[in-house]
Amino acid sequence: EAADKYAELEKEKATLEAEIARLREVHSQKLSKEAQKLMKMPFQRAITKKEQADMGKLKKSVRGLVVVHPMTALGREMGLQEMTGFSKTAF
């Protein structure tokens, strides 16, 4: 009887592990929606220290600019090393 119970638990463990792996994949896809949207933008580049000092001026000069900091959740997810700007137009 103990062997049957053990086999049943092993089977349940395998199904749960598969479900956890599937859910992790779904989570990463869901989390990436915004990241994917940014990555599709035609222009992206690191923001220089000089530009970082005057962000207001930069944001006014580049319409639709999205700046992502590497320490935010989105920045960590995207694996950024420095502050990066994403835009539809060149800047």
KOLMAR-92218 format. One line per 4 residues: number of its first residue (from 1); their letters; for each residue x, y, z of N, C-alpha, C, O. Coordinates in Angstrom, 2 decimals. Example, Ala and Ser with C-alpha at 12.3 -4.5 7.8 and 13.67 -1.06 7.14 Angstrom:
% KOLMAR-92218
1	AS	13.19:-5.69:7.80:12.30:-4.50:7.80:13.20:-3.30:7.80:14.24:-3.32:8.46 | 12.85:-2.25:7.08:13.67:-1.06:7.14:12.90:0.03:7.87:13.41:1.14:8.04
% end
This chain:
% KOLMAR-92218
1	EAAD	0.83:-1.21:0.00:0.00:0.00:0.00:0.87:1.26:0.00:0.54:2.24:-0.68 | 1.95:1.25:0.74:2.84:2.41:0.80:3.44:2.70:-0.58:3.63:3.85:-0.96 | 3.75:1.64:-1.32:4.32:1.81:-2.66:3.30:2.47:-3.59:3.66:3.33:-4.40 | 2.04:2.07:-3.46:0.98:2.68:-4.28:0.86:4.17:-3.97:0.77:5.01:-4.87
5	KYAE	0.85:4.47:-2.70:0.72:5.87:-2.26:1.92:6.68:-2.77:1.77:7.82:-3.23 | 3.11:6.09:-2.68:4.33:6.75:-3.14:4.26:7.02:-4.65:4.59:8.11:-5.11 | 3.83:6.03:-5.41:3.72:6.17:-6.87:2.71:7.26:-7.22:2.93:8.05:-8.14 | 1.62:7.30:-6.47:0.59:8.32:-6.71:1.14:9.73:-6.45:0.90:10.66:-7.21
9	LEKE	1.89:9.84:-5.35:2.47:11.14:-5.00:3.53:11.57:-6.02:3.62:12.75:-6.37 | 4.32:10.62:-6.50:5.34:10.92:-7.52:4.67:11.42:-8.80:5.15:12.37:-9.43 | 3.56:10.77:-9.17:2.83:11.17:-10.38:2.28:12.59:-10.21:2.37:13.41:-11.12 | 1.72:12.86:-9.03:1.17:14.19:-8.75:2.29:15.25:-8.78:2.10:16.36:-9.27
13	KATL	3.44:14.87:-8.24:4.59:15.78:-8.22:5.00:16.14:-9.65:5.28:17.30:-9.94 | 5.04:15.15:-10.52:5.43:15.38:-11.91:4.44:16.32:-12.61:4.85:17.22:-13.34 | 3.14:16.10:-12.38:2.14:16.96:-13.03:2.24:18.39:-12.49:2.10:19.35:-13.25 | 2.47:18.53:-11.19:2.59:19.87:-10.60:3.83:20.60:-11.12:3.78:21.80:-11.38
17	EAEI	4.93:19.87:-11.28:6.15:20.49:-11.81:5.92:20.98:-13.24:6.38:22.06:-13.62 | 5.21:20.17:-14.04:4.91:20.57:-15.41:4.03:21.82:-15.43:4.24:22.72:-16.23 | 3.05:21.86:-14.54:2.14:23.01:-14.45:2.91:24.27:-14.03:2.67:25.35:-14.57 | 3.81:24.13:-13.07:4.62:25.27:-12.62:5.46:25.80:-13.77:5.55:27.02:-13.96
21	ARLR	6.08:24.92:-14.53:6.90:25.34:-15.67:6.05:26.08:-16.70:6.47:27.10:-17.25 | 4.85:25.57:-16.95:3.94:26.21:-17.92:3.54:27.60:-17.44:3.54:28.56:-18.22 | 3.20:27.70:-16.16:2.77:28.99:-15.60:3.91:30.02:-15.60:3.67:31.21:-15.82 | 5.13:29.56:-15.37:6.28:30.48:-15.41:6.43:31.07:-16.81:6.71:32.25:-16.98
25	EVHS	6.24:30.23:-17.82:6.34:30.66:-19.21:5.25:31.69:-19.52:5.52:32.71:-20.15 | 4.03:31.42:-19.09:2.91:32.34:-19.30:3.21:33.67:-18.61:2.96:34.74:-19.17 | 3.74:33.60:-17.39:4.05:34.80:-16.61:5.08:35.66:-17.35:4.94:36.88:-17.43 | 6.11:35.02:-17.89:7.15:35.79:-18.58:6.60:36.43:-19.84:7.00:37.54:-20.20
29	QKLS	5.68:35.75:-20.53:5.07:36.32:-21.73:4.20:37.51:-21.36:4.23:38.55:-22.03 | 3.41:37.37:-20.29:2.52:38.44:-19.84:3.34:39.66:-19.44:3.02:40.78:-19.82 | 4.38:39.42:-18.67:5.22:40.49:-18.15:5.90:41.23:-19.30:6.19:42.43:-19.20 | 6.14:40.52:-20.38:6.90:41.10:-21.48:6.07:41.95:-22.44:6.64:42.56:-23.35
33	KEAQ	4.76:42.02:-22.26:3.93:42.78:-23.20:4.47:44.20:-23.41:4.66:44.63:-24.55 | 4.72:44.90:-22.31:5.22:46.28:-22.42:6.64:46.28:-22.98:7.00:47.15:-23.78 | 7.44:45.33:-22.54:8.83:45.24:-23.03:8.84:44.97:-24.53:9.63:45.56:-25.26 | 7.96:44.09:-24.99:7.89:43.78:-26.41:7.46:45.02:-27.20:7.98:45.27:-28.29
37	KLMK	6.52:45.78:-26.64:6.05:47.00:-27.30:7.22:47.98:-27.47:7.37:48.61:-28.51 | 8.04:48.10:-26.42:9.19:49.01:-26.48:10.23:48.51:-27.48:10.80:49.29:-28.24 | 10.48:47.20:-27.46:11.50:46.64:-28.35:11.11:46.80:-29.82:11.98:46.87:-30.69 | 9.81:46.86:-30.10:9.35:47.02:-31.48:9.56:48.45:-31.98:9.53:48.69:-33.19
41	MPFQ	9.75:49.39:-31.06:9.97:50.78:-31.49:11.24:50.85:-32.33:12.25:50.24:-31.99 | 11.18:51.61:-33.44:12.31:51.61:-34.37:13.62:52.17:-33.83:14.70:51.76:-34.27 | 13.55:53.11:-32.88:14.79:53.72:-32.39:14.96:53.50:-30.90:14.04:53.70:-30.12 | 16.16:53.10:-30.52:16.50:52.97:-29.11:17.99:53.19:-28.94:18.81:52.75:-29.75
45	RAIT	18.33:53.89:-27.87:19.75:54.09:-27.56:19.89:54.51:-26.10:18.93:54.93:-25.46 | 21.11:54.38:-25.60:21.40:54.77:-24.22:21.29:56.29:-24.10:21.61:57.02:-25.04 | 20.84:56.73:-22.95:20.73:58.17:-22.67:22.04:58.62:-22.02:22.47:58.05:-21.01 | 22.68:59.63:-22.59:23.97:60.10:-22.06:23.77:60.82:-20.73:22.66:61.23:-20.39
49	KKEQ	24.85:60.96:-19.97:24.79:61.65:-18.67:24.30:63.09:-18.85:23.54:63.60:-18.03 | 24.75:63.73:-19.91:24.36:65.11:-20.18:22.84:65.19:-20.41:22.17:66.09:-19.89 | 22.31:64.24:-21.18:20.87:64.20:-21.45:20.10:63.88:-20.17:19.02:64.41:-19.94 | 20.66:62.99:-19.35:19.99:62.63:-18.10:19.87:63.84:-17.19:18.90:63.97:-16.44
53	ADMG	20.85:64.74:-17.26:20.83:65.92:-16.41:19.69:66.86:-16.79:19.17:67.59:-15.95 | 19.29:66.84:-18.07:18.20:67.72:-18.52:17.14:66.89:-19.24:16.93:67.04:-20.45 | 16.47:66.02:-18.49:15.47:65.12:-19.06:14.29:65.88:-19.66:13.75:65.47:-20.68 | 13.90:66.97:-19.02:12.75:67.74:-19.51:12.98:68.21:-20.93:12.09:68.10:-21.78
57	KLKK	14.16:68.74:-21.18:14.51:69.23:-22.52:14.49:68.08:-23.52:13.96:68.21:-24.63 | 15.06:66.94:-23.13:15.12:65.78:-24.02:13.71:65.29:-24.35:13.40:65.03:-25.52 | 12.86:65.17:-23.33:11.50:64.66:-23.55:10.68:65.61:-24.41:9.82:65.17:-25.18 | 10.94:66.92:-24.29:10.21:67.88:-25.13:10.68:67.81:-26.57:9.89:67.97:-27.50
61	SVRG	11.97:67.58:-26.76:12.52:67.56:-28.12:12.21:66.26:-28.86:12.16:66.25:-30.09 | 12.00:65.17:-28.14:11.70:63.88:-28.77:10.28:63.47:-28.40:10.00:63.10:-27.26 | 9.41:63.54:-29.38:8.01:63.22:-29.12:7.83:61.72:-28.93:8.35:60.92:-29.71 | 7.08:61.33:-27.90:6.79:59.92:-27.66:7.97:59.13:-27.11:8.03:57.91:-27.26
65	LVVV	8.91:59.82:-26.48:10.09:59.15:-25.92:9.71:58.41:-24.64:9.05:58.96:-23.76 | 10.14:57.16:-24.53:9.94:56.38:-23.31:11.32:56.05:-22.77:12.13:55.43:-23.46 | 11.59:56.46:-21.54:12.90:56.21:-20.93:12.75:55.10:-19.90:11.87:55.16:-19.04 | 13.60:54.09:-19.99:13.55:52.96:-19.06:14.86:52.91:-18.28:15.94:52.87:-18.86
69	HPMT	14.74:52.90:-16.97:15.90:52.84:-16.08:16.23:51.37:-15.80:15.30:50.57:-15.62 | 17.50:50.98:-15.77:17.85:49.57:-15.58:17.45:48.98:-14.22:17.35:47.76:-14.09 | 17.21:49.82:-13.21:16.86:49.29:-11.89:15.36:49.09:-11.70:14.94:48.53:-10.68 | 14.54:49.53:-12.65:13.10:49.29:-12.54:12.80:47.86:-12.94:13.65:47.19:-13.53
73	ALGR	11.61:47.38:-12.61:11.23:46.01:-12.95:11.32:45.80:-14.46:11.83:44.78:-14.92 | 10.83:46.76:-15.21:10.86:46.66:-16.68:12.30:46.64:-17.19:12.63:45.86:-18.08 | 13.13:47.49:-16.63:14.54:47.55:-17.04:15.28:46.26:-16.73:16.08:45.78:-17.54 | 15.02:45.70:-15.55:15.66:44.42:-15.17:15.19:43.31:-16.09:15.97:42.47:-16.52
77	EMGL	13.89:43.31:-16.38:13.33:42.27:-17.25:13.96:42.33:-18.64:14.23:41.30:-19.25 | 14.18:43.55:-19.13:14.75:43.73:-20.46:16.27:43.55:-20.46:16.89:43.50:-21.51 | 16.86:43.44:-19.27:18.29:43.23:-19.15:19.11:44.45:-19.54:20.20:44.32:-20.09 | 18.59:45.63:-19.25:19.30:46.87:-19.60:20.48:47.10:-18.66:20.42:46.75:-17.49
81	QEMT	21.54:47.69:-19.20:22.71:48.02:-18.40:22.76:49.51:-18.09:23.34:49.92:-17.08 | 22.16:50.33:-18.97:22.13:51.77:-18.73:20.76:52.32:-19.08:19.94:51.64:-19.71 | 20.51:53.56:-18.67:19.25:54.22:-18.96:19.07:54.27:-20.47:19.96:54.75:-21.18 | 17.94:53.79:-20.96:17.74:53.67:-22.39:16.46:54.38:-22.81:15.45:54.32:-22.11
85	GFSK	16.53:55.04:-23.95:15.35:55.71:-24.50:14.83:54.95:-25.70:15.60:54.45:-26.53 | 13.50:54.85:-25.78:12.84:54.18:-26.90:11.92:55.20:-27.56:11.20:55.92:-26.87 | 11.94:55.26:-28.89:11.14:56.26:-29.58:10.78:55.79:-30.99:11.44:54.92:-31.56 | 9.72:56.39:-31.53:9.32:56.08:-32.91:10.18:56.87:-33.90:10.31:56.47:-35.06
89	TAF	10.75:57.99:-33.44:11.59:58.81:-34.32:13.03:58.80:-33.83:13.30:58.55:-32.65 | 13.96:59.07:-34.73:15.38:59.09:-34.35:15.63:60.24:-33.39:15.03:61.30:-33.51 | 16.53:60.02:-32.44:16.89:61.09:-31.49:18.35:60.98:-31.12:18.85:61.78:-30.33
% end
